[in-house]
Every structure is written in C-alpha cells, then in structure tokens.
C-alpha cells in the first residue's frame, strides 16, 4: 500500500541491541507536565524520576466498510499510566484502549457487539540521545535563538521495548498469542521555540500471524499564550490484517503545571473501512520528583546540610544591610564579568 514502508529485519535487531546500551545522567524532569496527548505520537523524553502521570480520554468512532457492507459505532476510553523509573531518562508505561463496538451486517440484517481491550501493552522507553544537553543560547542574536535553523532538525532519540497482552477470548484478536513483543524509535525536534516535531517508527505484534509496521508524524505549535497549543498528526500502519493512513488534529489547554485537557478529531483515507472519530481527554501529573543532593563542594551555605563556606557570613551581613531598601528582591541580571565569561564561552563553542 502506498504511504507505508518496509524495513529489513536486521534493522530491528540492531535497534533492540542499541536499546540496552547504558546511558545515564541527563535530566528529564520539567516544571510543566509533559503529556503525549492529544494524538497517539510518543515523545522522546521521559517524564522524570518518581513522577507518576495519568493520561486518559473518551472517544467515539463511526466505521463503514463498503466491501463487507457493515456499519459500526464504537465508544471507549484510552488510558496511559507513565512512571519515571530509577533514573531521569527511563520511563515505564502502560497503554490501554478499552472499547465497545456495535456492528451491523447490512447484507444479513443482523448485528453483533464486541467489548474488550483493543490495545493493552506495557513497555520501557529510554532516551539515548538528548539533542539539547549541551545547547547554549546565542548571546549575540535574539533572532538566532528564535528562528528555524537546519540544526534544529537534529532530533533527540529514545528507544522503546515492550509487549502486547491478549487476555481471555478477545474478539478483536482471535487466536493471537497471549504476549507479543513491540519495539519503537521515537524522535523529537524543536524546530523553533513554538514548533515541535515528533516521529515514531514501530514494529508491533512481532511473532504473530499479523505483525504490524507503523509510523506516526506529529507537529505541534504553541500560541503566544503558552497555555494553548494545536497539533496535526499523520499515522500509518501496515499488516496483513489491516492497513490504513489516518489524519488527526486538535487542541490542548494547560490549566496549571500539573493538569492539561485536550480535544481532537480525525479520519481515514479509505473506505474499507472509512473512519471518523473524536476524542476528549485529560492529563494529570502526580509530582514526587526530588532534585538529587549536590556534592558538598558545590553546595551553598547550609544547603543539603553542607558546611558554611568562607564569605557566606559576609553575604548574609550584606543582605541585612540591604533589607528594607528592596535591593534583595531586584534581579539586576548578570554582571559585566559574567557577561564577558559567557561571551568567551560562546566564541569558544563557535570556533572563534
């Protein structure tokens, strides 16, 4: 089918081996919730150590199959539980879609109802390359920090490995094994401060009679009011059981640093079956993240139980003298000495 793709089997083996390479020490935690909703694309970044996140939504879908002469109404819920496990770049997640499908067979004037998990999988996602770890702002040009540049296409990359679970007599996956592996590569590029591009390449239900290859490409844009954002997404998948290409678009609103709501809709390109769907959801973060204690030599006075450094008492006396004038509450910005140091580092990074 046009629009779908094929990858050679050795590629999957290579990706799986790369997944076990041990990389540590990059911070993933952010002050604002990092949700994969709306849509189905998966961010390259983890949510941060000891952060628990719930992402859930309700959806309705209408399907009509021209060849089989059937009509279906589907209602259900998408649920994702994400947890920052062990260290900042590792994430454990469970994804489930539980749905009820009422299907009418027009040729026979009969109907049927199917209810079970359409998606039920658990896996680990691990960031192997953070594009912005060493990225520094350009001190000479606001424009250079805010426009698209070719280097912005270089993405951060994470790898995913997990498994699908088919429990009991699932009417959506008849005679499939109880467990089947799934692997994925997720990339994320910040094209500009307002545009983010995410791509996913996956190989699903490995070892079954109907393995599935898929891709997802998602572009999101934040408005001047950063609480609002929109996205457009293209998803394609191919297997002997079912192949299709889907389009989605929607909007998200950030209520606060831990709560986001969203709404999106989409449709398919074909009529075997044709698909039209709409979904509304919410994402909430339970933030148990704590910053790691600093080494004693890097601590300020009394920080993390560290020793009081020389000069710290003088600094406290200065603050007392300034108290009442409001001087301690004013951010005067970097000193001339700090600016000269930053510019030297910028020149060094640019090879000057």
N, C-alpha and C positions, 0 to 999 in steps of 0.2 A: 504494500500500500504506500502511495506517495506520502511524504511527510514523516514517515517513520524511518528507522535506521537499524543497522545491524552492526554489532561489534564482535570481533573474533574472541573465541573462548580464552586464549592466553591473556587477553587484556583483563578479564575478570580475576583470573588467578593472581596477576600482578597487583591489581588493586587490593585484593584481600591480604596479600603479604605485606604491602605497604602499611596497611592499617595497624599492624602490630608494632610498628617502629615506635619506640618510646620517646615522645616529646613532652617536656614539662615546663611550667613556669610562666605562661602567658596569662595575664588577667583577662577574664571573660565577663566579669560582673559589671553591670551598668546601673546607674541610678534610676533608670526608667525601664519598665517592663519590655522584654524582647519577645514578641509573640510571632508565631508562624501564621496566625490568622490575619486577615481573611485569605482565602485560597488554600491550596494544598502544597505550595512550594515550601521547602525546608531551609531555614537559614544556615549558613556555615558556622555560625557562632553558638556556643553553649550559653546557658543562662547564668552560670556562676555557681561555685561550690556552695552547697547547703541551701540552695534556692529551690522551692517547690512551686510548680506552676500548673494551673488548670486552664485548659483551653477547650471550650465546648460551644456547640451551636445546634440549632434545629433547622432542618431543611425539608423542602417539598420538591418533588420532581415529577414531570409528566413525560412518559415514553410512549411512542407509537412506532410499531415495526411494520413496514409496508409488506415485506415478503411473508411474514408469519401472520399478518393481519391481526395483530394484538394491540391492546391499549393497556397502559399501566399507570397507576397512581402510587407514588412512593413517598412515605413520610419516615423521618428518622432523626437520629442525633449523632453528631460527630463528637468524640471525646479524645482529648490528648492530655496525658499526665507526663510532665517533664521534671527531672530532678538532677541538679548538679552534683555529680558523684565523685568523691575522693579528691579531685583537684579541678582547677578552673576550666580546663578545656575538654573535660569529659562530661557527657550527658547521657543519662538513662531515660528512655521514653517509651511509653505505651500509647498506641493509637488504636482506637476502636470506632467502628461505624455500625450502629445497630439500627435496622430498618424493617419496615413492614411494606411489602409490595402486594397490591391488589391488581391482578392481571386478568383481563377479559379476552377470551379467544373468540373473536367475532365469527369465524368460519363455523364454529361448533356451538355457538351461543351458550358457552359455559364460562365460568370464572374460577379463579384459584387465589389463595392468599399464602404468601411466604414471609416468614418472620425469623430473623436470626442475625448474626454478625456478618456483614458484608466485608468488613475489614477488622482484623484482630491480630495485632502484631506488637512485638516488643524488640527493642534494639538499643545499641550504644552508638553515639555519634562522637567523633573525636577530631578536634581541629589540629591539622598537621602543619598549616602554614598561615600565619597572620600577616597579611599584606601591610598593615598599618603599625606594626610593632615598633619599627624604627623611623616611621614617617614623621617629619618635623615640619611645622608651618614655615612658609616663606616670609621672612621678616621685612622683605623689601617690597612685596607686592600683594595687596589685597586681592587683586584680580587673579593672580596665580593660585590662590587658595580657594577660589570660588567658581572657576570655570572648568569646563571639561578639558582634560588633557589625556593624551594617549596612554600615559602610565596608569591612569585611573581604571583602565580595562583589566589590569593585572588583578586577579581576584585572591581573596582568602579562600582556603580549601579545607574541607573536612571530609572524613570518610565515615560511612555508616555500615554496620553489620548487624543483622537481626534475624528474626524468624516470624513466619505467619503461623497461626494456630487455627485449625478447623476442629471444633469440638462437637461431638454428637453427630446427629444426622442433619447436617447443614444443607438446606435446599439450594443454596447458591453455589456450593462446591461439592457436588455429588461425587463420591468415590475418590476424593483427593486425600493425600496423606495428612495425618494429624499435624505434622510440623514440616515446613518447607523454608529454606533459607532465603534471605533477601540482602542484597548489597547495594550501596548507592554512593555516588560522589556528589557533594554539594559545594557550590562556589558562590561567592558574594563579592560584588564590586561596587564601590561607591563612585559613581560616575561624576557626581558633584555633591555639594552639601545637601541638596534636596532630592537627588535621584539615586536609587539603589537597584542594582540588577542582580537577581538570584537565578542560578541554573541548577537543576538536578538531573543526573543520569542514573537510572536504576535498572537492575536485573532482578526480577521478582519471581517467587514460586519456583525456585531452582529445584530440579529433580522431579517435578511433577509432569503430567502429560501435557500441561499447558503453561510452560514458562512464559514470562512476560517481560519485554523490554519497554522502557518508557523514558520520557524526558518531560521536564517542566521548566519553562522560562517565565520569570515574573519581573515586572518593572514597577516600582513604587515611587511615588512623588509626595513629598511633604509640602504643605502650603506655607505661606508666610506665618500664619498662625499654626505652630507646630503640632497643636492638638489634633489637627485634621490631616488625613493623608488618603490618597487614592492609589489604586493598583490596576494593572492589566496583566492577565496571565494566559499563557498558551500551554496546554498539556496534551501530549500524545503518547499512545501506548499500542503495542502490537503483540498479539499472541494468536494461536490457532483457534482459541475460543472466542476472542473478541478484540477488535482493533478500532480505534477511534481517535479523533482530534477534537479537543474541547477548548472553548474560549470562556474566560471569566473576567469580570470587572466589578469593582466595588469600592467601598469607602470605610475608613476606620476612624474612631474618635477616642482620644486619650482623656479619660476623666481625671486620673491622677497618676502618680508614678507606678502604681500597682494595678490599675484597672483600665481595661480597654474594651470597647464594644465595636462591632463591625456588621456590615451588611454587604452581600454580594449576590450576583446572579450570573447565569451563563447558559451556553447552548452548545450543541454538537454540530458537525458539518455534514452528517449523513442521515439517512432515513431508515437505517437497519440496525438499531432504532434511531429515530430522532429523539433528542433530549433537550428539555428546557427545565432549569432548576433555579431555585432561590434559597438563600441561607442567611440566617442572622445568628450572631454568636457573641460570646464574651470571653475575655481572658483575664485571669486574676493571679497575682503573684503573692506567695507566702514567703517573705524575705527573712531567712535566718542566716544570711551571709555575714561573716565577720572577717575583717581585714587581718592578715597574718601579722603577728607582732614583729616590730623592727629589731634588727640587731642592736645591741647596746651602744655600739659606737655610732650608730645612725640616729639614736633617739635624742629628743629634746629633753629638757629638764623635767623630771618626774614622769615621762611618758613610758607606759608599759612597765613601770617600776624601775626605770633606768636611773643611773646616777645623775646628780645635778652637775652640768658641765661648767667649766670656768666661764665667767662672764654672764651666766644666767641670772645671778643676783643683781648685777648692774642693769640688765634689761628690765627686770621687774621694777627696780627703782625708777627707771626712766618712764615706765608705764604709769607709775604712781604720780610722778610729776605732771604728766600729761593729762591725768584724769580730771575731768571737769571741763576741759577745753574741747573734748570731742575728737582729739587728734588720733586716739587709738582706734576710732571707728571709721577713719577715712582710708581708702585704698589708694595710695599715691602711685601705684604702678611700679615697674622695675626701675632700679637706679641706673644712672649712666654707666656705672661699672658693669652691671648685669647686662645692659643692652650691648655694650662692647663685646662681652663674652659670648652672647648669643649670636651676634653677627659674625664673630670669628668662627664659631662652630658651623654657621650656615655656609660661609666661604669654604671651609674645610670639606664639608659634605659635597659642595658643588665642584670641588677640584680646583678652586682658585688659589 
